[in-house]
Amino acid sequence: MTDKAYEDGFWESTDGLKLHYRDYAGRADRPPILCIPGLTRNARDFEPIADAFAGEWRLICAELRGRGESDYSKDPSTYVPLAYAEDIAALFEQAGLDKVVAIGTSLGGMVSVMLASQMPQHFAGIVLNDIGPLIEPSGLARIREYVGQGRSFPTWMHAARALKEQHGKAYPDFTISEWLRLTKRLMVIGNNGRIGFDYDMRIAEPFASSDAQPQVAMWPLFEVLSKMPSLLIRGELSDILSSTTALRMERDIKGLELVNIPRTGHTPTLDEPEAQAAIARLLARIA
């Protein structure tokens, strides 16, 4: 858990959901960092970023509908990127955000790019964590195997061991204390006293039925990154973002910095020294 203090903030979606974000205080003369998590993640996922940058930078760590303290949708068909992008656009309006530096992990990175392509004037820079215009089918198949299963565990140690079983290939060097730390970001103690994942299991429904690739051509959307300081962080062992796609992005997107995190899969946790140093370099271009 981070030692940095934050306030809870809330905003409302166009279909009436109460959505949650963590708001870490920072300097008012800099654009806030807007953190958008991945498919099964929540605001706790960005505690390493808060530890490293809060205070110097304001951090707004959003929780997408159906995750963390955000309301679950009555209609699971709204658990799709277009709805998430609409929700974050409403956050801009209701929280009075002008320009932000977006840090998007996986799905959150896709949402960041979708929004930046629609309203680039609101983005001072973008960090993508292990996501690109092409998503590897093998990685998607792996995610479909576990998302929405609804497993629960009697103790944190049981939960951590199960998480290691599921994601061991992504973090081959993790110690048990690191698995426990990741588990406590991903899971919560439920009303029944058991430990489970902190998201609506129905997010799996549209994800399971979708095609391997998004329905629109994504490469043109990612060209917006050339208009601002941008960074791509890739896990060396990623089965979602291939090295071929990452290198093409580096080649074709003007000014994009590519950083590979060794011995790490999908997704880097963002407490890796290489990731934090790269984010610091990008922020230095904006401050």
Contacts in CASP RR format, 6 or more apart in sequence:
PFRMAT RR
TARGET T0000
AUTHOR 0000-0000-0000
METHOD contacts of the structure
MODEL  1
MTDKAYEDGFWESTDGLKLHYRDYAGRADRPPILCIPGLTRNARDFEPIA
DAFAGEWRLICAELRGRGESDYSKDPSTYVPLAYAEDIAALFEQAGLDKV
VAIGTSLGGMVSVMLASQMPQHFAGIVLNDIGPLIEPSGLARIREYVGQG
RSFPTWMHAARALKEQHGKAYPDFTISEWLRLTKRLMVIGNNGRIGFDYD
MRIAEPFASSDAQPQVAMWPLFEVLSKMPSLLIRGELSDILSSTTALRME
RDIKGLELVNIPRTGHTPTLDEPEAQAAIARLLARIA
1 44 0 8 1.000
1 47 0 8 1.000
1 184 0 8 1.000
2 47 0 8 1.000
2 48 0 8 1.000
2 50 0 8 1.000
2 51 0 8 1.000
2 54 0 8 1.000
3 51 0 8 1.000
4 24 0 8 1.000
4 47 0 8 1.000
4 50 0 8 1.000
4 51 0 8 1.000
4 54 0 8 1.000
4 55 0 8 1.000
5 24 0 8 1.000
5 25 0 8 1.000
6 22 0 8 1.000
6 23 0 8 1.000
6 24 0 8 1.000
6 25 0 8 1.000
6 50 0 8 1.000
6 54 0 8 1.000
6 59 0 8 1.000
6 61 0 8 1.000
7 22 0 8 1.000
7 23 0 8 1.000
7 25 0 8 1.000
8 20 0 8 1.000
8 21 0 8 1.000
8 22 0 8 1.000
8 23 0 8 1.000
8 69 0 8 1.000
9 20 0 8 1.000
9 21 0 8 1.000
9 22 0 8 1.000
9 23 0 8 1.000
10 18 0 8 1.000
10 19 0 8 1.000
10 20 0 8 1.000
10 21 0 8 1.000
11 18 0 8 1.000
11 19 0 8 1.000
11 21 0 8 1.000
11 90 0 8 1.000
11 91 0 8 1.000
11 94 0 8 1.000
11 95 0 8 1.000
12 18 0 8 1.000
12 19 0 8 1.000
12 90 0 8 1.000
12 94 0 8 1.000
13 19 0 8 1.000
13 65 0 8 1.000
13 86 0 8 1.000
13 87 0 8 1.000
13 90 0 8 1.000
14 86 0 8 1.000
14 87 0 8 1.000
14 90 0 8 1.000
15 73 0 8 1.000
15 75 0 8 1.000
15 78 0 8 1.000
16 71 0 8 1.000
17 65 0 8 1.000
17 70 0 8 1.000
17 71 0 8 1.000
17 73 0 8 1.000
17 87 0 8 1.000
18 70 0 8 1.000
18 71 0 8 1.000
19 62 0 8 1.000
19 63 0 8 1.000
19 64 0 8 1.000
19 65 0 8 1.000
19 70 0 8 1.000
19 71 0 8 1.000
19 87 0 8 1.000
19 91 0 8 1.000
20 43 0 8 1.000
20 62 0 8 1.000
20 63 0 8 1.000
20 68 0 8 1.000
20 69 0 8 1.000
20 70 0 8 1.000
21 43 0 8 1.000
21 60 0 8 1.000
21 61 0 8 1.000
21 62 0 8 1.000
21 63 0 8 1.000
21 91 0 8 1.000
21 95 0 8 1.000
22 43 0 8 1.000
22 46 0 8 1.000
22 50 0 8 1.000
22 59 0 8 1.000
22 60 0 8 1.000
22 61 0 8 1.000
23 58 0 8 1.000
23 59 0 8 1.000
23 60 0 8 1.000
23 61 0 8 1.000
24 50 0 8 1.000
24 54 0 8 1.000
24 55 0 8 1.000
24 58 0 8 1.000
24 59 0 8 1.000
24 60 0 8 1.000
24 61 0 8 1.000
25 54 0 8 1.000
25 55 0 8 1.000
25 58 0 8 1.000
26 32 0 8 1.000
26 54 0 8 1.000
26 55 0 8 1.000
26 56 0 8 1.000
26 57 0 8 1.000
26 58 0 8 1.000
26 59 0 8 1.000
27 55 0 8 1.000
27 56 0 8 1.000
27 57 0 8 1.000
27 58 0 8 1.000
28 58 0 8 1.000
30 56 0 8 1.000
30 57 0 8 1.000
30 58 0 8 1.000
30 286 0 8 1.000
30 287 0 8 1.000
31 98 0 8 1.000
31 99 0 8 1.000
31 100 0 8 1.000
31 101 0 8 1.000
31 124 0 8 1.000
31 286 0 8 1.000
32 57 0 8 1.000
32 58 0 8 1.000
32 59 0 8 1.000
32 60 0 8 1.000
32 97 0 8 1.000
32 100 0 8 1.000
32 101 0 8 1.000
33 49 0 8 1.000
33 53 0 8 1.000
33 57 0 8 1.000
33 58 0 8 1.000
33 59 0 8 1.000
33 60 0 8 1.000
33 100 0 8 1.000
33 101 0 8 1.000
33 102 0 8 1.000
33 103 0 8 1.000
33 283 0 8 1.000
34 60 0 8 1.000
34 62 0 8 1.000
34 88 0 8 1.000
34 97 0 8 1.000
34 100 0 8 1.000
34 101 0 8 1.000
34 102 0 8 1.000
34 103 0 8 1.000
34 112 0 8 1.000
35 43 0 8 1.000
35 45 0 8 1.000
35 46 0 8 1.000
35 49 0 8 1.000
35 59 0 8 1.000
35 60 0 8 1.000
35 61 0 8 1.000
35 62 0 8 1.000
35 102 0 8 1.000
35 103 0 8 1.000
35 104 0 8 1.000
35 105 0 8 1.000
36 62 0 8 1.000
36 64 0 8 1.000
36 84 0 8 1.000
36 88 0 8 1.000
36 102 0 8 1.000
36 103 0 8 1.000
36 104 0 8 1.000
36 105 0 8 1.000
36 107 0 8 1.000
36 108 0 8 1.000
36 109 0 8 1.000
36 111 0 8 1.000
36 112 0 8 1.000
37 43 0 8 1.000
37 45 0 8 1.000
37 46 0 8 1.000
37 61 0 8 1.000
37 62 0 8 1.000
37 63 0 8 1.000
37 64 0 8 1.000
37 67 0 8 1.000
37 104 0 8 1.000
37 105 0 8 1.000
37 107 0 8 1.000
37 108 0 8 1.000
38 45 0 8 1.000
38 64 0 8 1.000
38 104 0 8 1.000
38 105 0 8 1.000
38 106 0 8 1.000
38 107 0 8 1.000
38 108 0 8 1.000
38 109 0 8 1.000
38 267 0 8 1.000
39 106 0 8 1.000
39 107 0 8 1.000
39 143 0 8 1.000
39 147 0 8 1.000
39 203 0 8 1.000
39 207 0 8 1.000
40 67 0 8 1.000
40 147 0 8 1.000
40 186 0 8 1.000
40 197 0 8 1.000
40 199 0 8 1.000
40 203 0 8 1.000
41 67 0 8 1.000
41 105 0 8 1.000
41 106 0 8 1.000
41 185 0 8 1.000
41 186 0 8 1.000
42 63 0 8 1.000
42 67 0 8 1.000
42 68 0 8 1.000
42 69 0 8 1.000
42 185 0 8 1.000
42 186 0 8 1.000
42 198 0 8 1.000
42 199 0 8 1.000
43 61 0 8 1.000
43 62 0 8 1.000
43 63 0 8 1.000
43 68 0 8 1.000
43 69 0 8 1.000
44 184 0 8 1.000
44 185 0 8 1.000
44 186 0 8 1.000
45 61 0 8 1.000
45 105 0 8 1.000
45 185 0 8 1.000
45 186 0 8 1.000
46 59 0 8 1.000
46 61 0 8 1.000
46 103 0 8 1.000
46 270 0 8 1.000
47 185 0 8 1.000
48 269 0 8 1.000
48 270 0 8 1.000
48 271 0 8 1.000
48 276 0 8 1.000
49 59 0 8 1.000
49 61 0 8 1.000
49 103 0 8 1.000
49 270 0 8 1.000
49 279 0 8 1.000
50 59 0 8 1.000
50 61 0 8 1.000
51 271 0 8 1.000
52 271 0 8 1.000
52 276 0 8 1.000
52 279 0 8 1.000
52 280 0 8 1.000
53 59 0 8 1.000
53 279 0 8 1.000
53 280 0 8 1.000
53 283 0 8 1.000
57 101 0 8 1.000
57 283 0 8 1.000
60 91 0 8 1.000
60 95 0 8 1.000
60 97 0 8 1.000
60 100 0 8 1.000
62 88 0 8 1.000
62 91 0 8 1.000
63 69 0 8 1.000
63 70 0 8 1.000
64 70 0 8 1.000
64 84 0 8 1.000
64 87 0 8 1.000
64 107 0 8 1.000
64 108 0 8 1.000
64 111 0 8 1.000
65 71 0 8 1.000
65 72 0 8 1.000
65 73 0 8 1.000
65 78 0 8 1.000
65 79 0 8 1.000
65 83 0 8 1.000
65 84 0 8 1.000
65 87 0 8 1.000
66 72 0 8 1.000
66 73 0 8 1.000
66 79 0 8 1.000
66 199 0 8 1.000
66 200 0 8 1.000
66 203 0 8 1.000
67 198 0 8 1.000
67 199 0 8 1.000
67 200 0 8 1.000
67 203 0 8 1.000
68 188 0 8 1.000
68 198 0 8 1.000
68 199 0 8 1.000
72 200 0 8 1.000
72 202 0 8 1.000
73 79 0 8 1.000
73 200 0 8 1.000
73 202 0 8 1.000
76 200 0 8 1.000
76 202 0 8 1.000
76 203 0 8 1.000
76 205 0 8 1.000
76 206 0 8 1.000
77 205 0 8 1.000
77 206 0 8 1.000
79 200 0 8 1.000
79 202 0 8 1.000
79 203 0 8 1.000
79 205 0 8 1.000
79 206 0 8 1.000
79 207 0 8 1.000
80 206 0 8 1.000
80 210 0 8 1.000
81 107 0 8 1.000
81 110 0 8 1.000
81 111 0 8 1.000
81 114 0 8 1.000
81 214 0 8 1.000
82 114 0 8 1.000
84 107 0 8 1.000
84 108 0 8 1.000
84 111 0 8 1.000
85 111 0 8 1.000
85 114 0 8 1.000
85 115 0 8 1.000
85 118 0 8 1.000
88 111 0 8 1.000
88 115 0 8 1.000
89 115 0 8 1.000
89 118 0 8 1.000
89 119 0 8 1.000
91 97 0 8 1.000
92 100 0 8 1.000
92 119 0 8 1.000
92 122 0 8 1.000
97 122 0 8 1.000
98 122 0 8 1.000
99 121 0 8 1.000
99 122 0 8 1.000
99 123 0 8 1.000
99 124 0 8 1.000
100 122 0 8 1.000
100 123 0 8 1.000
100 124 0 8 1.000
101 123 0 8 1.000
101 124 0 8 1.000
101 125 0 8 1.000
101 126 0 8 1.000
101 127 0 8 1.000
101 282 0 8 1.000
101 283 0 8 1.000
101 286 0 8 1.000
102 109 0 8 1.000
102 112 0 8 1.000
102 115 0 8 1.000
102 116 0 8 1.000
102 123 0 8 1.000
102 125 0 8 1.000
102 126 0 8 1.000
102 127 0 8 1.000
103 112 0 8 1.000
103 126 0 8 1.000
103 127 0 8 1.000
103 129 0 8 1.000
103 270 0 8 1.000
103 279 0 8 1.000
104 111 0 8 1.000
104 112 0 8 1.000
104 126 0 8 1.000
104 127 0 8 1.000
104 128 0 8 1.000
104 129 0 8 1.000
104 131 0 8 1.000
105 129 0 8 1.000
105 130 0 8 1.000
105 131 0 8 1.000
105 267 0 8 1.000
105 270 0 8 1.000
106 129 0 8 1.000
106 130 0 8 1.000
106 131 0 8 1.000
106 240 0 8 1.000
106 266 0 8 1.000
106 267 0 8 1.000
107 131 0 8 1.000
108 131 0 8 1.000
109 126 0 8 1.000
109 128 0 8 1.000
109 129 0 8 1.000
109 131 0 8 1.000
110 131 0 8 1.000
110 132 0 8 1.000
110 214 0 8 1.000
110 218 0 8 1.000
112 123 0 8 1.000
112 126 0 8 1.000
112 128 0 8 1.000
113 126 0 8 1.000
113 128 0 8 1.000
113 218 0 8 1.000
113 221 0 8 1.000
113 222 0 8 1.000
113 224 0 8 1.000
113 225 0 8 1.000
114 221 0 8 1.000
115 122 0 8 1.000
115 123 0 8 1.000
116 122 0 8 1.000
116 123 0 8 1.000
116 126 0 8 1.000
116 224 0 8 1.000
116 225 0 8 1.000
116 228 0 8 1.000
117 221 0 8 1.000
117 224 0 8 1.000
120 224 0 8 1.000
120 227 0 8 1.000
120 228 0 8 1.000
123 224 0 8 1.000
123 228 0 8 1.000
124 228 0 8 1.000
124 229 0 8 1.000
124 286 0 8 1.000
125 228 0 8 1.000
125 229 0 8 1.000
125 230 0 8 1.000
125 282 0 8 1.000
125 286 0 8 1.000
126 225 0 8 1.000
126 228 0 8 1.000
126 229 0 8 1.000
126 230 0 8 1.000
126 231 0 8 1.000
127 230 0 8 1.000
127 231 0 8 1.000
127 232 0 8 1.000
127 233 0 8 1.000
127 279 0 8 1.000
127 282 0 8 1.000
128 225 0 8 1.000
128 230 0 8 1.000
128 231 0 8 1.000
128 232 0 8 1.000
128 233 0 8 1.000
129 233 0 8 1.000
129 267 0 8 1.000
129 268 0 8 1.000
129 270 0 8 1.000
129 275 0 8 1.000
130 233 0 8 1.000
130 234 0 8 1.000
130 235 0 8 1.000
130 238 0 8 1.000
130 240 0 8 1.000
130 241 0 8 1.000
130 265 0 8 1.000
130 266 0 8 1.000
130 267 0 8 1.000
130 268 0 8 1.000
131 240 0 8 1.000
131 241 0 8 1.000
132 218 0 8 1.000
132 222 0 8 1.000
132 232 0 8 1.000
132 241 0 8 1.000
132 245 0 8 1.000
132 246 0 8 1.000
132 249 0 8 1.000
133 218 0 8 1.000
133 219 0 8 1.000
133 221 0 8 1.000
133 222 0 8 1.000
133 245 0 8 1.000
133 249 0 8 1.000
134 213 0 8 1.000
134 218 0 8 1.000
134 242 0 8 1.000
134 245 0 8 1.000
135 212 0 8 1.000
135 213 0 8 1.000
135 214 0 8 1.000
135 240 0 8 1.000
135 241 0 8 1.000
136 238 0 8 1.000
136 239 0 8 1.000
136 240 0 8 1.000
136 241 0 8 1.000
136 242 0 8 1.000
137 212 0 8 1.000
138 239 0 8 1.000
139 239 0 8 1.000
139 240 0 8 1.000
139 266 0 8 1.000
140 212 0 8 1.000
140 240 0 8 1.000
142 239 0 8 1.000
143 207 0 8 1.000
144 204 0 8 1.000
144 207 0 8 1.000
144 208 0 8 1.000
146 166 0 8 1.000
147 203 0 8 1.000
147 204 0 8 1.000
147 207 0 8 1.000
147 208 0 8 1.000
148 197 0 8 1.000
148 199 0 8 1.000
148 201 0 8 1.000
148 202 0 8 1.000
148 203 0 8 1.000
148 204 0 8 1.000
149 201 0 8 1.000
150 196 0 8 1.000
150 197 0 8 1.000
150 201 0 8 1.000
151 162 0 8 1.000
151 196 0 8 1.000
151 197 0 8 1.000
152 190 0 8 1.000
152 192 0 8 1.000
152 194 0 8 1.000
152 195 0 8 1.000
152 196 0 8 1.000
153 159 0 8 1.000
153 162 0 8 1.000
153 187 0 8 1.000
153 194 0 8 1.000
153 195 0 8 1.000
153 196 0 8 1.000
154 194 0 8 1.000
154 195 0 8 1.000
155 195 0 8 1.000
156 180 0 8 1.000
156 183 0 8 1.000
156 184 0 8 1.000
156 195 0 8 1.000
157 180 0 8 1.000
158 195 0 8 1.000
159 183 0 8 1.000
159 187 0 8 1.000
159 195 0 8 1.000
159 196 0 8 1.000
160 176 0 8 1.000
160 179 0 8 1.000
160 180 0 8 1.000
160 182 0 8 1.000
160 183 0 8 1.000
161 179 0 8 1.000
163 179 0 8 1.000
163 182 0 8 1.000
163 183 0 8 1.000
163 186 0 8 1.000
164 174 0 8 1.000
164 176 0 8 1.000
164 179 0 8 1.000
168 174 0 8 1.000
169 237 0 8 1.000
169 265 0 8 1.000
170 237 0 8 1.000
170 264 0 8 1.000
170 265 0 8 1.000
170 266 0 8 1.000
170 267 0 8 1.000
171 178 0 8 1.000
171 179 0 8 1.000
171 182 0 8 1.000
171 264 0 8 1.000
171 265 0 8 1.000
171 269 0 8 1.000
172 237 0 8 1.000
172 263 0 8 1.000
173 263 0 8 1.000
174 182 0 8 1.000
182 269 0 8 1.000
183 195 0 8 1.000
186 197 0 8 1.000
186 198 0 8 1.000
187 195 0 8 1.000
187 196 0 8 1.000
187 197 0 8 1.000
187 198 0 8 1.000
188 195 0 8 1.000
188 196 0 8 1.000
188 198 0 8 1.000
189 195 0 8 1.000
189 196 0 8 1.000
190 196 0 8 1.000
222 249 0 8 1.000
222 253 0 8 1.000
223 253 0 8 1.000
225 253 0 8 1.000
225 256 0 8 1.000
226 253 0 8 1.000
226 254 0 8 1.000
226 255 0 8 1.000
226 256 0 8 1.000
229 255 0 8 1.000
229 282 0 8 1.000
229 285 0 8 1.000
229 286 0 8 1.000
230 253 0 8 1.000
230 255 0 8 1.000
230 256 0 8 1.000
230 257 0 8 1.000
230 282 0 8 1.000
231 256 0 8 1.000
231 257 0 8 1.000
231 259 0 8 1.000
231 278 0 8 1.000
231 279 0 8 1.000
231 281 0 8 1.000
231 282 0 8 1.000
232 246 0 8 1.000
232 249 0 8 1.000
232 250 0 8 1.000
232 256 0 8 1.000
232 257 0 8 1.000
232 258 0 8 1.000
232 259 0 8 1.000
233 259 0 8 1.000
233 261 0 8 1.000
233 268 0 8 1.000
233 270 0 8 1.000
233 275 0 8 1.000
233 278 0 8 1.000
234 241 0 8 1.000
234 243 0 8 1.000
234 246 0 8 1.000
234 258 0 8 1.000
234 259 0 8 1.000
234 260 0 8 1.000
234 261 0 8 1.000
234 268 0 8 1.000
235 241 0 8 1.000
235 260 0 8 1.000
235 261 0 8 1.000
235 264 0 8 1.000
235 265 0 8 1.000
235 266 0 8 1.000
235 267 0 8 1.000
235 268 0 8 1.000
236 260 0 8 1.000
236 261 0 8 1.000
236 262 0 8 1.000
236 263 0 8 1.000
236 264 0 8 1.000
236 265 0 8 1.000
237 263 0 8 1.000
237 264 0 8 1.000
237 265 0 8 1.000
237 266 0 8 1.000
238 264 0 8 1.000
238 265 0 8 1.000
238 266 0 8 1.000
238 267 0 8 1.000
239 265 0 8 1.000
239 266 0 8 1.000
240 266 0 8 1.000
240 267 0 8 1.000
241 266 0 8 1.000
243 260 0 8 1.000
246 258 0 8 1.000
246 260 0 8 1.000
247 258 0 8 1.000
249 256 0 8 1.000
249 258 0 8 1.000
250 256 0 8 1.000
250 257 0 8 1.000
250 258 0 8 1.000
257 278 0 8 1.000
257 281 0 8 1.000
257 282 0 8 1.000
259 274 0 8 1.000
259 275 0 8 1.000
259 278 0 8 1.000
260 274 0 8 1.000
261 268 0 8 1.000
261 272 0 8 1.000
261 274 0 8 1.000
261 275 0 8 1.000
262 274 0 8 1.000
264 272 0 8 1.000
268 275 0 8 1.000
269 275 0 8 1.000
270 276 0 8 1.000
270 279 0 8 1.000
END
